[in-house]
């Protein structure tokens, strides 16, 4: 089996992280911001797997499994908050949501 070089994993992980970061900074729709956060987590997971393959160590996969469980819990709670906000405010624009302001 041919194992790709570490650089490919790192470039893919960095590209996913940057795309997610740009989505968080540029977009105003709450769902797109939420998906961008998931892309950031995916970029970090690809980097973990790349280092695990390059170092022939299973610790990277253990971090990925832990990260995926945290991301699943975050997705459930985040989507519940998004649904509640969309029902209460009738918008998902980040600039128009001021529920937490006093």
N, C-alpha and C positions, 0 to 999 in steps of 0.2 A: 504494500500500500504506500502510495506517495503522499507525504505530509507537506502541505504548502508551507512556505516560509512564514516566519512571524510577521514580516512586514505587511503581508496581505491582510492578516487579521487586524493589525493595528490601523492600517489605512481604512478598512471597512468600518471598524469601530469608531474611528475619528470622524469619518464622513457621516455616519448615523448620528453621532453626538452633535456635530455641527448643524446638521439639518434640523434636529430636534431643538437645539438652542435658538436657531433662527426662527423656528415656528413659535417658540415661547415669546421671543422678543418682538416679533413683527405682527403676528396675528392678534385679533381682538375677540374672536369667537371662542367661548369657553371650551367647547368640545375640541376644537383644533389645538388649543393650548394643552388640553389634557392628553391628546394623542401625541403631541410633541414631547411631553414629559415621558411618555412610554417609549418614544424613540431614543431619548437620552438614556434611559435604563437599558434598552436593547444594545446601544453602543457600548456601554460599560460591560454588559454581559459578553459581547463578542470579544472584547479585549481580555476579559478573564479567561475565556476559553482559549484564545490565542496563546496566552502565556502558559496555560496548563498544558497545551499540546507541545509547545516549544520546550518546556522544562520537564516534560514527561512526568507530571505530578497531577494527582486527582484533586488537589485543593482548589483549583480554579473552578472545576465543575461543582464542587460543594458550595462555593460562593454564588455560583449562578443559580443553583437550586434554591438557596436561601433568598436571593434577590428576586427570583420569580414568585416565591410565595409572598414576599412583601409587596410585590407589584400587583399580584392578584387581589390581595386585601385592599391595597390602595385603589385599585380599579373599582371594586365593589363600593367602597365608601365614597370615592370621588363621583361615581355615576349617580349614587343616591343624592348627593349634595347638588349635583347639576340638575337632576330631575326636580328636586324641591325648589331650587332657584328659578327654573324655567316656569314652574307652575305659579310661583309667587310673584315673579316680576314680568313674566311674558317676554323675556329677552335673554339671550345668552351673550350679549356684548359685555366685555369686561369693563368697559368705561362706564356703563350704565348701571352696574350692580354696586350699590352702596349700602347693602343690608347691614354690614357690620359697623358702619359709621354711627357715632352717637348722636 
